[in-house]
Amino acid sequence: MGEVRRIKVNKSVTKNKLLDYGFRYKENGDYRLYVPIYKWNDKTTIYAYFYINMEENIFTYDIQSEGSTYYPYYNETNSEVNRIITENINTEIIKLIKKGILKTYENN
């Protein structure tokens, strides 16, 4: 499913920076960002929710379609749709890194 990145929340990120980027507060310290990642006939059919937990400095995301988890993505099949989804997720992660919200790290 493409390159696996080691990513964490930048410790200097603030809630205002998340809100300015488009994140919305959900609950329990979680901020959520809606990211359309696949369109069919000009309509978003698959999207990601990016989550950042400010209290625990954790970044996660969930791929969904029509309100529930999009399981074919997690099946790790080599499909064209999964390739596009992975590209779009990576593009958004790179934007978040450039904005200083996320950062990459190495296990040492």
C-alpha positions as CSV (number, residue, x, y, z in Angstrom):
1,M,0.0,0.0,0.0
2,G,2.8,2.4,-0.6
3,E,5.5,3.9,1.6
4,V,5.0,3.7,5.3
5,R,6.0,6.9,7.1
6,R,6.7,7.3,10.8
7,I,4.8,10.4,11.7
8,K,4.0,12.1,14.9
9,V,2.3,15.3,16.0
10,N,4.7,18.3,16.2
11,K,4.9,19.2,19.9
12,S,4.7,22.9,19.1
13,V,1.3,22.6,17.4
14,T,-1.5,24.5,19.0
15,K,-5.3,24.0,18.9
16,N,-5.6,27.3,17.0
17,K,-3.2,26.0,14.3
18,L,-5.3,22.9,13.9
19,L,-8.5,24.9,13.7
20,D,-7.0,27.3,11.2
21,Y,-6.0,24.4,9.0
22,G,-9.6,23.0,9.1
23,F,-9.6,20.6,12.0
24,R,-12.7,20.6,14.2
25,Y,-12.8,19.6,17.8
26,K,-14.5,16.2,18.3
27,E,-14.1,15.0,21.9
28,N,-11.6,13.8,24.4
29,G,-8.8,15.9,23.0
30,D,-9.3,14.7,19.5
31,Y,-9.4,17.1,16.5
32,R,-10.7,15.7,13.2
33,L,-10.2,16.8,9.6
34,Y,-12.3,15.6,6.7
35,V,-10.3,14.9,3.6
36,P,-11.9,13.8,0.3
37,I,-9.6,11.3,-1.2
38,Y,-11.5,9.6,-4.1
39,K,-14.2,10.9,-6.4
40,W,-16.4,9.0,-8.8
41,N,-18.4,11.0,-11.4
42,D,-17.3,14.2,-9.6
43,K,-18.7,13.1,-6.3
44,T,-16.6,12.3,-3.2
45,T,-17.2,8.6,-2.5
46,I,-14.2,7.8,-0.3
47,Y,-12.8,10.1,2.3
48,A,-10.4,10.1,5.3
49,Y,-10.8,11.5,8.7
50,F,-7.5,12.6,10.1
51,Y,-7.3,12.7,13.9
52,I,-4.9,14.5,16.1
53,N,-5.1,14.0,19.9
54,M,-3.5,17.0,21.5
55,E,-3.3,15.4,25.0
56,E,-1.4,12.3,23.8
57,N,0.3,13.8,20.7
58,I,-1.1,11.0,18.5
59,F,-1.9,11.2,14.8
60,T,-4.2,8.6,13.1
61,Y,-6.6,8.4,10.2
62,D,-9.5,6.3,9.1
63,I,-10.7,5.7,5.5
64,Q,-14.5,5.8,5.1
65,S,-17.2,5.5,2.5
66,E,-20.8,6.4,3.1
67,G,-20.3,6.7,6.8
68,S,-18.5,3.5,7.6
69,T,-15.0,2.1,7.3
70,Y,-13.9,1.4,3.7
71,Y,-12.6,-2.1,4.3
72,P,-11.1,-2.8,0.8
73,Y,-8.4,-0.2,1.6
74,Y,-7.3,-2.1,4.7
75,N,-7.3,-5.4,2.7
76,E,-4.1,-4.3,1.1
77,T,-5.0,-5.4,-2.4
78,N,-3.2,-3.8,-5.3
79,S,-6.1,-1.9,-6.8
80,E,-6.1,1.3,-8.7
81,V,-8.5,2.8,-6.2
82,N,-6.2,2.0,-3.3
83,R,-3.2,3.5,-5.2
84,I,-5.1,6.8,-5.6
85,I,-6.2,6.7,-2.0
86,T,-2.7,6.2,-0.8
87,E,-1.4,9.0,-3.0
88,N,-4.0,11.4,-1.8
89,I,-3.4,10.5,1.9
90,N,0.4,11.0,1.4
91,T,-0.3,14.4,-0.3
92,E,-2.3,15.6,2.7
93,I,0.2,14.3,5.2
94,I,3.0,16.2,3.3
95,K,0.8,19.4,3.6
96,L,0.4,18.9,7.3
97,I,4.2,18.4,7.7
98,K,4.9,21.6,5.7
99,K,2.5,23.5,7.9
100,G,4.4,22.3,11.0
101,I,1.4,20.2,12.3
102,L,3.0,16.8,11.8
103,K,6.6,15.7,11.5
104,T,8.5,12.6,10.5
105,Y,10.8,10.7,12.8
106,E,13.2,7.8,12.7
107,N,13.4,5.0,15.3
108,N,16.8,5.3,16.9
